Amino acid sequence: MRNLMITAIILSVLFILGDASVLFLGKASFGHIPQGKRLERIKQSPNYDGDKFVNEVETPHMTSNKSMFDVWMDFLVGEKAQTTPDTALHVVKTDLKSLPQDRDWIVWFGHSSYLMNLSGKKVLVDPVFYMGSPVSFVNRMFKGTDVYKPADMPDIDYLVSTHDHWDHLDYQVVTELEPRVKKVVTGLGVGEHFEYWGYPVEKLVELDWWESADLGDGFNVTATPTRHFSGRDLHQDKTLWASFAFKSTKRTVWIGGDGGYGPHFEKIGKKFPDIDLAILENGQYSKDWAYVHTLPEYLGKIMTELDANRYITVHHSKFCLSQHSYYEPLENAKRAASESHKPLFMPQMGEVVYLD
């Protein structure tokens, strides 16, 4: 009865606020779904079923017997012991613009945002510094983790957007950075958002899985699969989610993006046997959505199948998107490194890790 009453209330509110909902969904930050020439290119993709993008293997978003309503109620009002820290987390505030050009390094900002210097080129991945959701009161950053802003970033050679979910693509950040970004590297269709937000089409490199692009100056990037989904509004899976293998003059770095375990990890490891650093998703997992985020028991297996020289895990320590404790992914990472016998970096947010 209680659920029935709550459902009736929610439906009534949505009905009353119908016009407001239309205006809200029309905000620029929601972006655009692909159209025109971009849509025609998408229709040629083997990963597009004529209506939407699909994973290599069947991947239902939800994997429990709970209804979507019950999952949302669990998230909103369920038990959340230690899912967020009680006090501010420590973040190192590094002067990014003064870091050496002649050394390779990475600085992680929490969740899935990080900056790399590879052979003198700045690569910024999934920068989220303002909001990880369409509304400020949902998915707030943990205390102390909001110290970096676009103004702190150096000029960016390659801005990488792994997919268009709000906790990976921050509208305000990318619009502020546009004058200082040379190229955007992303999956098919995501460029529609960037173009709508003022990016010239000449800046956009959109790739299907296993497509490569020569970026010049000894740089090459290949889009590789992930097992995930996409969408910023009611339109789901109209843009492609991806991981990326970046080859510089010195090393190959694999950018994992979001996604659950699947046969693609072994394929990627065989295709790129020289991965020096692999950056893995680790956090926001749940048995309720077991296929679209990496469950802890698969993390060591992924490390073994990719067979990279060393690892960093991300997608944790900044937002609460699931019901595990905020520190649990760190423990999972240590365990996985022990299982796979692979070196693991575990930097503080904002700390410089030199790759040389």
C-alpha positions in Angstrom: 0.0 0.0 0.0 2.8 2.4 0.9 4.5 1.9 -2.5 1.1 2.4 -4.2 0.6 5.6 -2.4 4.1 6.9 -3.3 3.6 5.9 -6.9 0.3 7.8 -7.1 1.9 10.9 -5.6 4.8 10.8 -8.0 2.5 10.4 -11.0 0.3 13.2 -9.8 3.3 15.5 -9.4 4.6 14.7 -12.9 1.2 15.3 -14.4 0.9 18.7 -12.6 4.4 19.7 -13.6 4.1 18.5 -17.2 5.0 21.9 -18.7 7.8 22.4 -16.3 9.2 18.9 -17.2 9.2 19.8 -20.9 11.1 23.1 -20.2 13.5 21.2 -17.9 14.3 18.6 -20.5 14.8 21.3 -23.1 17.8 22.8 -21.2 21.0 23.0 -23.3 22.8 20.7 -20.9 20.8 17.7 -22.0 22.4 18.0 -25.4 21.1 16.7 -28.7 20.5 13.2 -30.1 22.3 12.6 -33.4 20.8 13.7 -36.6 21.6 14.4 -40.3 24.9 13.2 -41.6 26.0 12.0 -38.2 22.9 9.8 -37.9 23.5 8.4 -41.4 27.0 7.4 -40.4 25.7 5.8 -37.2 23.2 3.7 -39.2 26.2 2.1 -41.0 27.7 0.9 -37.7 27.6 -2.9 -37.0 26.9 -1.9 -33.4 23.7 -0.2 -34.3 20.5 -2.2 -34.6 18.5 0.4 -36.6 17.2 2.1 -33.5 19.9 2.2 -31.0 23.5 1.1 -30.2 23.9 -2.4 -28.6 26.6 -4.3 -26.8 28.6 -7.2 -28.2 26.7 -9.5 -25.9 23.2 -9.2 -24.5 23.2 -6.7 -21.7 20.0 -5.9 -19.8 20.5 -2.8 -17.7 18.8 -4.3 -14.7 19.7 -7.8 -13.4 17.6 -8.2 -10.3 13.9 -9.1 -9.8 13.3 -5.6 -8.3 11.2 -3.2 -10.3 12.9 0.0 -11.5 10.7 1.9 -8.9 12.0 -0.3 -6.1 15.6 0.2 -7.2 15.1 3.9 -7.2 13.4 3.9 -3.8 16.3 1.8 -2.3 18.8 4.3 -3.7 16.8 7.4 -2.5 15.6 6.2 1.0 17.3 2.8 1.6 20.1 2.0 4.0 23.3 3.9 3.1 25.7 3.3 5.9 29.2 4.7 4.9 28.3 5.3 1.3 29.6 8.8 1.7 32.4 10.0 4.0 31.4 12.0 7.1 34.3 14.5 6.7 36.0 16.1 3.8 38.4 13.9 1.9 42.0 15.0 1.3 42.7 16.2 -2.2 46.2 17.4 -3.3 45.9 20.8 -5.1 48.6 20.6 -7.8 49.6 23.4 -10.1 48.9 21.5 -13.3 50.2 24.2 -15.5 53.7 24.0 -14.1 54.1 20.3 -14.4 57.0 19.1 -16.7 56.3 18.8 -20.4 59.2 16.3 -20.9 57.9 13.6 -18.5 54.8 11.4 -18.8 52.4 11.7 -15.8 48.8 11.3 -14.7 46.7 13.3 -12.2 43.4 11.8 -11.1 40.7 14.2 -9.8 38.3 11.6 -8.4 35.6 9.5 -10.1 36.5 9.1 -13.8 38.2 12.5 -14.4 42.0 12.7 -14.9 44.6 14.6 -16.9 47.6 12.9 -18.5 50.7 14.3 -20.2 51.9 11.8 -22.9 54.9 12.8 -24.9 54.1 16.5 -24.3 50.4 16.2 -25.2 47.7 16.9 -22.6 44.9 14.4 -22.6 41.9 15.2 -20.3 39.4 12.4 -19.8 35.8 12.8 -18.7 36.2 16.0 -16.7 33.4 16.5 -14.2 34.1 19.5 -11.9 30.7 21.0 -11.3 27.7 18.6 -11.5 27.4 14.8 -12.0 23.7 15.0 -12.6 21.1 17.3 -14.3 20.2 18.8 -10.8 22.4 20.1 -8.1 20.7 18.3 -5.2 21.3 14.8 -6.6 24.7 13.0 -6.9 26.6 15.6 -5.0 30.4 15.5 -4.8 31.9 14.2 -1.6 33.1 17.0 0.7 36.5 18.2 -0.2 36.6 16.7 -3.8 35.5 19.8 -5.7 38.8 21.7 -5.6 39.6 21.5 -9.4 37.8 23.6 -12.0 38.4 24.2 -15.7 40.5 27.3 -15.0 43.0 25.0 -13.3 43.5 23.0 -16.5 46.3 23.7 -19.0 45.5 23.9 -22.7 44.2 20.5 -23.8 45.3 18.7 -26.9 42.8 15.9 -26.6 39.6 15.9 -24.6 38.4 12.3 -24.3 34.7 11.7 -23.6 34.0 8.0 -23.1 30.2 8.4 -23.1 27.5 10.9 -22.5 26.3 10.1 -19.0 26.2 13.0 -16.6 28.9 11.7 -14.3 31.3 11.6 -17.3 30.2 14.6 -19.4 29.8 17.9 -17.6 28.2 20.5 -19.8 29.5 23.5 -18.0 33.1 22.2 -17.9 33.3 21.3 -21.6 31.7 24.6 -22.7 34.2 26.6 -20.6 37.1 24.6 -21.9 36.2 24.8 -25.6 38.5 27.7 -26.5 41.5 25.7 -25.1 40.7 22.3 -26.5 42.3 21.3 -29.8 40.5 18.0 -30.4 37.7 16.0 -28.8 38.0 12.2 -29.1 34.7 10.3 -28.4 32.4 7.5 -29.6 29.9 7.8 -32.5 27.2 10.3 -32.0 28.5 12.0 -28.8 29.9 14.7 -31.1 26.3 15.9 -31.5 26.3 17.2 -28.0 29.6 18.9 -28.5 28.6 20.5 -31.8 25.3 21.7 -30.2 27.4 23.2 -27.4 29.5 25.3 -29.7 32.4 23.0 -30.7 33.4 23.3 -34.4 32.9 20.0 -36.2 36.6 20.1 -37.2 37.5 19.6 -33.6 35.5 16.3 -33.3 37.0 12.8 -33.8 34.1 10.3 -33.5 35.0 6.6 -33.7 33.2 3.3 -33.8 34.6 0.3 -31.9 37.9 -0.8 -33.5 38.2 2.3 -35.6 41.5 4.2 -35.3 42.5 7.8 -36.0 45.9 9.2 -36.7 46.1 12.4 -34.5 49.5 13.5 -35.8 52.8 14.0 -33.9 53.1 10.2 -33.4 49.7 9.9 -31.7 47.1 7.3 -32.6 43.9 6.4 -30.9 41.6 3.3 -31.3 38.1 3.1 -29.9 37.5 -0.3 -28.2 34.3 -1.8 -26.8 32.8 -1.5 -23.4 29.7 -3.2 -21.9 27.6 -0.3 -20.9 24.9 2.1 -22.2 24.3 5.8 -22.8 21.8 8.7 -22.7 21.4 12.1 -21.0 17.6 12.2 -21.2 14.7 9.9 -22.1 16.5 8.8 -25.3 18.7 5.9 -24.4 21.6 4.4 -26.4 21.5 6.8 -29.3 25.2 7.5 -28.8 28.1 5.0 -28.5 30.0 4.3 -25.2 33.6 3.3 -25.7 37.0 2.7 -24.2 40.2 4.0 -26.0 43.7 2.8 -26.6 46.0 5.9 -26.9 49.4 5.3 -28.5 52.0 8.1 -28.0 55.6 8.0 -29.0 56.5 6.4 -25.7 53.7 4.2 -24.5 50.1 2.8 -24.9 47.6 3.9 -22.3 44.2 2.2 -22.3 41.3 4.3 -21.1 38.6 2.0 -19.8 35.5 4.2 -19.5 32.5 2.5 -17.9 31.3 -1.1 -18.2 30.9 -4.5 -16.9 32.9 -7.7 -17.5 32.7 -9.3 -21.0 34.7 -11.0 -23.7 36.0 -7.7 -25.0 38.7 -7.4 -22.3 40.6 -10.5 -23.6 40.2 -9.2 -27.2 41.6 -5.8 -26.2 44.6 -7.4 -24.4 45.4 -9.5 -27.5 45.0 -6.5 -29.9 47.2 -4.3 -27.7 49.9 -6.5 -26.1 51.9 -3.4 -25.2 49.6 -1.6 -22.8 51.8 0.2 -20.3 49.0 1.7 -18.2 45.3 0.5 -18.1 42.8 2.7 -16.3 39.9 0.6 -15.1 36.4 1.3 -13.9 36.0 0.2 -10.2 33.0 1.5 -8.2 29.3 2.2 -8.4 28.6 -1.5 -9.0 25.6 -3.4 -7.7 24.0 -6.8 -8.2 21.0 -4.9 -9.4 22.9 -3.7 -12.5 25.6 -6.4 -12.6 26.4 -6.3 -16.4 27.0 -2.5 -16.9 29.5 -1.9 -14.1 32.4 -4.0 -13.0 31.6 -6.2 -10.0 34.5 -6.6 -7.6 34.9 -10.4 -8.3 35.8 -9.6 -12.0 38.4 -6.9 -11.4 41.4 -9.2 -11.0 40.3 -11.3 -14.0 40.1 -8.1 -16.1 43.7 -7.2 -15.0 44.9 -10.7 -16.1 43.1 -10.6 -19.4 44.3 -7.1 -20.4 47.8 -8.0 -19.2 48.9 -4.4 -19.0 52.1 -3.5 -17.2 50.4 -1.5 -14.5 46.9 -0.2 -13.5 45.0 2.6 -11.9 41.3 2.2 -11.0 38.8 5.1 -11.2 35.0 5.6 -10.9 35.2 5.9 -7.1 35.8 8.4 -4.2 33.8 11.3 -5.5 30.1 10.4 -6.0 27.7 7.9 -4.4 25.9 6.1 -7.2 25.4 2.8 -5.5 25.1 1.4 -2.0 28.5 0.1 -1.3 30.8 1.9 1.2 32.8 4.8 -0.3 36.1 3.1 0.5 35.2 -0.4 -0.7 36.5 0.0 -4.2 40.0 0.8 -2.8 40.0 -2.5 -1.0 38.8 -4.3 -4.1 41.6 -2.7 -6.2 44.3 -4.0 -3.7 42.8 -7.5 -3.8 42.6 -7.6 -7.6 46.2 -6.5 -7.9 47.2 -9.2 -5.5 45.2 -11.8 -7.5 46.6 -10.7 -10.9 50.2 -10.1 -9.6 50.1 -6.7 -11.4 51.5 -3.3 -10.2 48.7 -0.9 -9.1 49.0 2.8 -8.6 46.7 4.1 -5.8 47.3 7.9 -5.8 45.4 10.5 -3.8 43.2 12.7 -5.7 45.2 15.5 -7.3 48.6 13.7 -6.7 51.0 13.5 -9.6 52.0 10.0 -10.7 55.0 9.9 -13.0 54.9 7.1 -15.6 58.6 7.2 -16.4 
